[in-house]
């Protein structure tokens, strides 16, 4: 390979040829696009928080649920908040379950689902005592 060719950057890290970006929409429009279950979760989260979503001064937020193509892996009733910091452009994602509990990563969400599914599939043994 000649200098300047290849798939690595000067520091030896692979180049990022495809960075997935979400469509930039307003917070209000993102809430309207939620499914019925997503809107219910949004209400639960908004009521539980001291400050409502999208009220952080130096950032803007949008919310999505499983009806959005990027988050079609989410289960019904779960939502994700994407919060972008205006100064740095950094994107933070927060995942909320239908009861309003927050999770920081997709991995955490999938672990919770695995735990729920595992416990749902366990058979409950009942003991019947006859006198």
C-alpha positions as CSV (number, residue, x, y, z in Angstrom):
1,X,0.0,0.0,0.0
2,X,1.1,3.5,-0.7
3,X,1.1,6.3,1.7
4,X,-2.4,7.7,2.2
5,X,-4.1,4.5,1.2
6,X,-5.8,2.0,3.5
7,X,-8.5,2.0,6.0
8,X,-6.7,3.3,9.1
9,X,-6.4,6.8,10.3
10,X,-2.9,8.2,11.2
11,X,-3.4,7.0,14.8
12,X,-4.1,3.4,13.7
13,X,-7.8,3.6,14.3
14,X,-10.2,2.5,11.5
15,X,-11.9,5.3,9.6
16,X,-15.5,6.0,10.3
17,X,-17.0,5.8,6.9
18,X,-20.6,5.7,8.0
19,X,-21.8,7.6,11.0
20,X,-25.5,7.1,11.7
21,X,-27.3,10.3,12.2
22,X,-30.9,10.9,13.2
23,X,-33.1,13.3,11.4
24,X,-33.2,16.7,13.1
25,X,-36.7,17.4,14.3
26,X,-38.2,19.5,17.0
27,X,-39.0,18.1,20.4
28,X,-42.7,18.8,20.0
29,X,-42.8,17.1,16.6
30,X,-40.9,14.1,18.0
31,X,-43.5,13.7,20.8
32,X,-46.4,13.9,18.3
33,X,-44.8,11.1,16.2
34,X,-44.7,8.7,19.2
35,X,-47.1,5.8,19.3
36,X,-49.9,5.7,21.9
37,X,-47.8,3.6,24.3
38,X,-44.8,5.8,23.7
39,X,-46.8,8.9,24.6
40,X,-48.0,7.3,27.8
41,X,-44.4,6.5,28.8
42,X,-43.4,10.1,27.9
43,X,-46.2,11.4,30.2
44,X,-44.9,9.1,33.0
45,X,-41.3,10.3,32.6
46,X,-42.3,13.9,32.4
47,X,-44.4,13.8,35.6
48,X,-41.6,12.0,37.5
49,X,-38.8,14.4,36.5
50,X,-38.1,17.6,38.5
51,X,-37.5,19.4,35.2
52,X,-39.5,18.3,32.1
53,X,-37.6,16.8,29.1
54,X,-36.1,19.3,26.7
55,X,-35.7,22.1,29.3
56,X,-31.9,21.9,29.6
57,X,-30.6,25.3,28.6
58,X,-27.5,24.2,26.6
59,X,-28.9,21.2,24.8
60,X,-31.9,20.1,22.8
61,X,-33.8,16.8,23.0
62,X,-35.9,14.6,20.8
63,X,-37.7,11.4,21.7
64,X,-38.3,8.3,19.7
65,X,-40.0,4.9,20.2
66,X,-40.2,1.7,18.2
67,X,-42.1,3.4,15.4
68,X,-38.9,5.2,14.4
69,X,-36.7,3.1,11.9
70,X,-33.6,3.7,14.0
71,X,-35.2,2.3,17.1
72,X,-37.4,-0.4,15.7
73,X,-35.6,-2.8,18.1
74,X,-37.3,-1.2,21.1
75,X,-40.2,-2.9,22.7
76,X,-43.7,-1.3,22.7
77,X,-44.0,1.4,25.4
78,X,-40.2,2.1,25.6
79,X,-38.8,5.4,24.5
80,X,-35.4,6.9,23.9
81,X,-34.4,10.5,24.5
82,X,-31.6,11.8,22.4
83,X,-30.1,14.9,24.0
84,X,-27.5,16.8,22.0
85,X,-25.2,19.3,23.7
86,X,-25.1,22.5,21.6
87,X,-21.6,23.6,22.5
88,X,-19.8,20.2,21.7
89,X,-22.3,18.4,19.5
90,X,-22.1,15.4,21.8
91,X,-25.1,13.1,21.7
92,X,-26.4,11.3,24.8
93,X,-29.2,8.7,24.7
94,X,-31.4,7.8,27.6
95,X,-33.8,4.8,27.4
96,X,-37.0,4.8,29.5
97,X,-39.3,1.8,30.2
98,X,-43.1,2.1,30.5
99,X,-42.8,2.8,34.3
100,X,-40.4,5.7,33.8
101,X,-37.1,4.0,34.9
102,X,-34.1,5.3,33.0
103,X,-31.3,3.2,31.4
104,X,-28.0,4.5,29.9
105,X,-27.2,2.0,27.2
106,X,-28.8,-0.4,24.7
107,X,-26.9,-3.2,26.4
108,X,-28.6,-2.4,29.7
109,X,-32.0,-2.4,28.1
110,X,-31.4,-5.8,26.4
111,X,-30.1,-7.2,29.7
112,X,-33.3,-6.1,31.4
113,X,-35.4,-7.7,28.7
114,X,-33.4,-11.0,28.9
115,X,-34.0,-11.0,32.7
116,X,-37.7,-10.4,32.3
117,X,-38.1,-13.0,29.6
118,X,-36.1,-15.5,31.7
119,X,-38.3,-15.0,34.7
120,X,-41.5,-15.0,32.6
121,X,-40.6,-18.4,31.1
122,X,-39.8,-20.1,34.5
123,X,-42.6,-22.4,35.5
124,X,-44.1,-21.7,38.9
125,X,-44.3,-24.8,41.0
126,X,-47.3,-25.1,43.3
127,X,-47.6,-27.3,46.2
128,X,-51.0,-28.7,47.1
129,X,-51.5,-30.1,50.6
130,X,-54.4,-32.4,51.1
131,X,-55.5,-33.1,54.7
